[in-house]
Amino acid sequence: MAQIVRALDKAHDVKNFDCGSEALNVWLCETASQHIQKMLSRTYVLIDEDAPEIILGFYTVAIRAMTPVGDLPAAMQRRLPRDVPGFTLGRLAVSREAQGQGWGEYLLAHAMRRIREAAESVGGTFMFVDAKDAEAAAFYAKYDFSPMPSNPLRLLKPIAEIPA
Ligand SMILES: CC(C)(COP(=O)(O)OP(=O)(O)OC[C@H]1O[C@@H](n2cnc3c(N)ncnc32)[C@H](O)[C@@H]1OP(=O)(O)O)[C@@H](O)C(=O)NCCC(=O)NCCS
């Protein structure tokens, strides 16, 4: 039994994924593939090689619109131009059955590495995450993401702090 991360495709059973958040379930089922087709974002799924259609977890990453430097936490504003580029981890979820076994942390680390690699190719200063509620924000804060001053459910981390 080996778990691997793959790009979402038609072989994956999006209909039966349940992470406990209806909004995230519906997004995976109805929107993720459309976003891939339109190249708006990319979704990656955690699967078991022995049952590769079953989605154990997923994350979605995308480029982010330029962020005005004045919106950043004061300590992160130094020596940057007026607007800074970045990437977003738009969604992250683990199925109910697989929660509490370290897969959320694993997928977050996977997404961080992917974003670090993209930033090394094309530039990108910050990785942003959009937490769906305060509990999810607490999950990201565990991994040293800092809240944006204007919105505590949007958190960020300098990509330079992600190990290469
Ligand atoms: C939040 C979520 C992704 C965590 O995934 P998971 O696989 O259960 O988490 P892990 O087992 O990897 O836990 C890693 C650490 O985060 C902690 N953690 C897990 N869920 C947490 C939460 N909701 N809030 C704060 N900390 C949390 C764990 O206690 C663990 O810490 P420890 O190592 O000190 O014990 C998962 O519970 C989930 O999909 N929830 C529903 C959707 C959601 O809330 N997504 C968040 C993004 S919007």
The ligand as an SDF file (V2000), in Angstrom:
LIG
                    3D

 48 50  0  0  0  0  0  0  0  0999 V2000
   -7.7080   20.5440    8.0830 C   0  0  0  0  0  0  0  0  0  0  0  0
   -7.3310   19.2110    7.4450 C   0  0  0  0  0  0  0  0  0  0  0  0
   -6.8110   19.4340    6.0190 C   0  0  0  0  0  0  0  0  0  0  0  0
   -6.2150   18.5740    8.3000 C   0  0  0  0  0  0  0  0  0  0  0  0
   -5.8440   17.3480    7.7140 O   0  0  0  0  0  0  0  0  0  0  0  0
   -5.4640   16.0890    8.6320 P   0  0  0  0  0  0  0  0  0  0  0  0
   -4.9180   15.0450    7.7300 O   0  0  0  0  0  0  0  0  0  0  0  0
   -6.6130   15.7160    9.4860 O   0  0  0  0  0  0  0  0  0  0  0  0
   -4.3310   16.7170    9.5480 O   0  0  0  0  0  0  0  0  0  0  0  0
   -2.9730   16.0160   10.0130 P   0  0  0  0  0  0  0  0  0  0  0  0
   -3.2740   14.6460   10.5230 O   0  0  0  0  0  0  0  0  0  0  0  0
   -1.9500   16.1300    8.9450 O   0  0  0  0  0  0  0  0  0  0  0  0
   -2.5760   16.9450   11.2380 O   0  0  0  0  0  0  0  0  0  0  0  0
   -1.4180   17.7190   11.2210 C   0  0  0  0  0  0  0  0  0  0  0  0
   -1.4260   18.5950   12.4380 C   0  0  0  0  0  0  0  0  0  0  0  0
   -2.4450   19.5980   12.3200 O   0  0  0  0  0  0  0  0  0  0  0  0
   -3.3260   19.5260   13.4340 C   0  0  0  0  0  0  0  0  0  0  0  0
   -4.6650   19.8070   12.9350 N   0  0  0  0  0  0  0  0  0  0  0  0
   -5.4330   19.0150   12.1890 C   0  0  0  0  0  0  0  0  0  0  0  0
   -6.5910   19.6190   11.9020 N   0  0  0  0  0  0  0  0  0  0  0  0
   -6.5410   20.8320   12.5020 C   0  0  0  0  0  0  0  0  0  0  0  0
   -7.4330   21.9280   12.5700 C   0  0  0  0  0  0  0  0  0  0  0  0
   -8.6140   21.9010   11.9540 N   0  0  0  0  0  0  0  0  0  0  0  0
   -7.0400   23.0100   13.2860 N   0  0  0  0  0  0  0  0  0  0  0  0
   -5.8430   23.0580   13.8810 C   0  0  0  0  0  0  0  0  0  0  0  0
   -4.9460   22.0540   13.8400 N   0  0  0  0  0  0  0  0  0  0  0  0
   -5.3070   20.9550   13.1570 C   0  0  0  0  0  0  0  0  0  0  0  0
   -3.1780   18.1080   13.9700 C   0  0  0  0  0  0  0  0  0  0  0  0
   -3.5240   18.0430   15.3360 O   0  0  0  0  0  0  0  0  0  0  0  0
   -1.7320   17.8510   13.7280 C   0  0  0  0  0  0  0  0  0  0  0  0
   -0.9410   18.4540   14.7300 O   0  0  0  0  0  0  0  0  0  0  0  0
    0.0550   17.5720   15.6480 P   0  0  0  0  0  0  0  0  0  0  0  0
    1.0110   16.9480   14.6650 O   0  0  0  0  0  0  0  0  0  0  0  0
    0.6710   18.5950   16.5280 O   0  0  0  0  0  0  0  0  0  0  0  0
   -0.8410   16.6030   16.3180 O   0  0  0  0  0  0  0  0  0  0  0  0
   -8.5270   18.2100    7.4300 C   0  0  0  0  0  0  0  0  0  0  0  0
   -8.9990   18.0370    8.7440 O   0  0  0  0  0  0  0  0  0  0  0  0
   -9.6830   18.6310    6.5550 C   0  0  0  0  0  0  0  0  0  0  0  0
   -9.6790   18.3340    5.3760 O   0  0  0  0  0  0  0  0  0  0  0  0
  -10.7020   19.3010    7.1210 N   0  0  0  0  0  0  0  0  0  0  0  0
  -11.8580   19.7170    6.3760 C   0  0  0  0  0  0  0  0  0  0  0  0
  -11.5230   20.7790    5.3430 C   0  0  0  0  0  0  0  0  0  0  0  0
  -10.6760   21.9060    5.8860 C   0  0  0  0  0  0  0  0  0  0  0  0
  -10.9170   22.3960    6.9970 O   0  0  0  0  0  0  0  0  0  0  0  0
   -9.6750   22.3310    5.1170 N   0  0  0  0  0  0  0  0  0  0  0  0
   -8.7350   23.3830    5.5550 C   0  0  0  0  0  0  0  0  0  0  0  0
   -8.4000   24.3160    4.4450 C   0  0  0  0  0  0  0  0  0  0  0  0
   -9.7110   25.4510    4.0230 S   0  0  0  0  0  0  0  0  0  0  0  0
  1  2  1  0
  2  3  1  0
  2  4  1  0
  2 36  1  0
  4  5  1  0
  5  6  1  0
  6  7  2  0
  6  8  1  0
  6  9  1  0
  9 10  1  0
 10 11  2  0
 10 12  1  0
 10 13  1  0
 13 14  1  0
 14 15  1  0
 15 16  1  0
 15 30  1  0
 16 17  1  0
 17 18  1  0
 17 28  1  0
 18 19  1  0
 18 27  1  0
 19 20  2  0
 20 21  1  0
 21 22  1  0
 21 27  2  0
 22 23  1  0
 22 24  2  0
 24 25  1  0
 25 26  2  0
 26 27  1  0
 28 29  1  0
 28 30  1  0
 30 31  1  0
 31 32  1  0
 32 33  2  0
 32 34  1  0
 32 35  1  0
 36 37  1  0
 36 38  1  0
 38 39  2  0
 38 40  1  0
 40 41  1  0
 41 42  1  0
 42 43  1  0
 43 44  2  0
 43 45  1  0
 45 46  1  0
 46 47  1  0
 47 48  1  0
M  END
$$$$
